[in-house]
Amino acid sequence: MSKREVVKKRESLFLALNIIISVVAFSFLVGLSVPSVSAQESNIPELKLKDPLEGFEIPAKTPNPAGSEVTKIRDPVLDGYTKNSDETYSHPTFGDSKYKLLPNGYLEQVSGDSGPEKVKSSGLLGSLFKPKTGTGGLLQGMLWAGTAYGIVKWLAPKLGLSDELTGALSKGVSAGLFAGQAAYALFNAESGSTIAGVADTVTTKTGFVGKGFSWIGAHPIVFGFGVGVVVFALSYKKVEYKRVDFICDPWQAPIGGDDCEKCNDGMNPCSEYRCKSLGQACGIVNKGTEDEKCVWLNPRDVNSPIIRAWDDALKVESVNKISCDYTNLAQRPPGGGTEIECKETRNNCLPAFTPFEFGVQTNKPAQCKIDFKLTEGYEEMAYYFGESNLFDYNHTQRLNIPNKRAIEALVQSQNDSLDETTGIFIENNNQYDLYVRCTSANGYYNPDPYVVSFCVDDGPDATPPQIVETSIRNNQPVQFEVDEVPIIVYTNEPATCKWSRTDQQYDKMENEMQCAKSIADMEANMLYPCKGTLTGLEDRKDNKYYFRCEDQPWAKEDERIKMTQSYVLTLKGTQPLNIKEDSIGPEANEVVTGATSSVEVNLALETENGYENGKAECYYSTDNDNFVPMFETNSHTHSQRQDLTQGEYTYYFKCVDLGGNTALGQTNFEVFVDTFAPVVVRVLNDANRLKIITDEDATCYYSVNENTECNYEIGNNTVAQLMPHEIQDEKNEHFAVWNIKDNYYIKCKDENDKQPAPTQCSIVVKPEELSDEE
């Protein structure tokens, strides 16, 4: 068991004992009885008093004088009584009556009839457990158990107890009190009650068990305490919280190139992708020829990558615009590393809780690792440089280092050693050494690490915390009629934060947030989260929220620093998004025709209102469940081409704007595949004009050239002439000049470009002049 676990266990037992004693003491004080006092003289003689906690309640058989009232008197058990040779007791007041002293504190009459039948104690047990009947005692036990449960549930968290310990303790205390009360009620109820009869039966007829029950009745407090301890032990469950990080890195091919040649076997050609998947050092030779091969490009390269500091990668994210530089840019080998120094800072150190980046470059694609500890080799190192396992030339790492005081506060709270808690070794006044190794594609790395050194200012924290980013970006629109949204603000150091709708001091802000209060709670972005819920959002207007934070949650209040300027976040209230009326295409019940087996159909719609007057992302679906983004969207107009076969279709649309407002729509239409050219159904002379009527809208041409006859191309104006429509909306009627001398070779095509074969006509018309007789 670790030192921390031992300390926690001792603290838990100490607090548990204190709470039990407190509850019992409170119960005792509330349960003490106040004796009645009468102005009339009692017929029971005055007895010598001892400790008032050892009084006794005596139900007297002898009548009291008129007007007098004696319900309870204070009297020791044996004062005034004479012990007889038969181990019985007598009292002058009660004549020849003799009493037997029972283990549970009763004096029970065994002979005579001039005194009370039973004398019982009203001391500690009678004050705490004083049932008139057994049933009343059990009910009273339930009452005390419930009261104790509530007290512990309320008090324990204020004493710093965990949820697990609070639950077990509340169950143990309440169970102990009820068990003690039940034991006393069962074995000390007044004669004649049902429960007393049950108790007598148990204690007189069960032998050894009966003796055990008698002991319980004589010692209910001890019994109750024992039950409470057992319930506490069975209920308390030790819970340990451990942080586990799951990292999903890209898959990397094996080191080296032993398997490169496997790509050249088989009937399929070896692609560059297949080749490189067999090893980091594999590559294609003879590219572009019929003899491409996958080979180990440089099997003789046994040199580890050359490492040097990357000057352009060094950045410090500070509001004070701190400038930092590498003191040595010499590469390794022969150089052994570099040091980061900052200008205009104490001891040229980086300020604590300030995110910064640095990097290294290699002379060949390499995979790099970094660690706070000097390990024996590359594989033992804990972290990939920049959390990337890729083989590359440039590598960057982002860190946010706390100061020594914050780390020591964490260590003290965890009762561990420094390196056990953080994995960080601090030497020479907050000087950090980070060890870097890089491996080549052939698996060769630098055994002597490249060291990046820097120091972190360990002076008193003189700067307030900074809110670096938020889970919701500034000026983000919010869905219509949404009153509240969750929010996470990220600070550069552990802090406690509040928010308000007005810009005011931290102490006056009304809304607290749940914040990371330990440096161990840093998230992957090297920042510390504070979670809360923003309420009171109003539609169609800008909603401003003000945040302020206070640093060092572990420090005394007078040592903590508050933000003096608020971080302002604006959320934009919106209005409903809708699909513009009659904008969906194809329209409902429309027939879309085409001449091929699949017909091009253009799905289209327009959105309006919402955020930015209808700018949205739209999706389509055929089952109203699985939606696919439209090809052209993220605007006010949206479209998607579909190539469909003949049949009936229903499409569903869903559009969502940046604020989360949603608009829904649908359309149903039919796709018809037209496989026939237009047919001429009538030919006539209309006012000395040739008129033909087709069975569908079409475009018609005619030729009177006897040499080409029907063998001409529609639209060739040098051979054929267009037959215009007299009314543009009636595209199935076509006209031409009437000439009785010509033969009309007419060809028509519809909107789907269906037309006769190249040497065929839709119709050949030969005009004739009819006589009146005919």
Secondary structure, DSSP 8 states (H G I E B T S, - for coil): --HHHHHHHHHHHHHHHHHHHHHHHHHHHHH-------SS--SS-------GGG-EE----S---TT---S-B---SSTT-EE-TTS-EE-GGGTT-EEEE-TTS-EEEEE-SSS-SEEEE-SHHHHHS--SSHHHHHHHHHHHHHHHHHHHHHHHHHTT--HHHHHHHHHHHHHHHHHHHHHHHHHS--TTSHHHHHHHHHHHHSTHHHHHHHHHHH-HHHHHHHHHHHHHHHH-------------------SS-TTGGGGGSSSS---HHHHHHT-TTEEEESTTSTT-EEEES-TT------EEE-GGG-EE--TT---EEES----BTT--EEEEEETTSGGG-B-TT--EEEEEEEEEEEEEEEESS--SSSTT--EEGGG----EEEEEEEE----HHHHHHHHHHHTS-HHHHHS---BTTTEEEEEEEEE-TTS-B-SS-EEEEEEB--S---S---EEEESS-TTEEE-TT---EEEEEEESS-EEEEEESS---GGG--EE-EE--SGGG--TTSSEEEEEEE----TTSEEEEEEEEEE-TTS-GGG--B-SS-EEEEEEE---EEE-TT--BS-TTEEEEESSSEEEEEEEEEEEETGGGG-BEEEEESSSSS-EE-SB-SBSEEEEEEEEESEEEEEEEEEE-TT--EEEEEEEEEEEE--S---EEEEEESSSEEEEEESS-EEEEEE--TTTTT-S-TT-TTT-EEE--SSTT-TTEEEEE--TT--EEEEEEETT-----TT--SEEE------S--
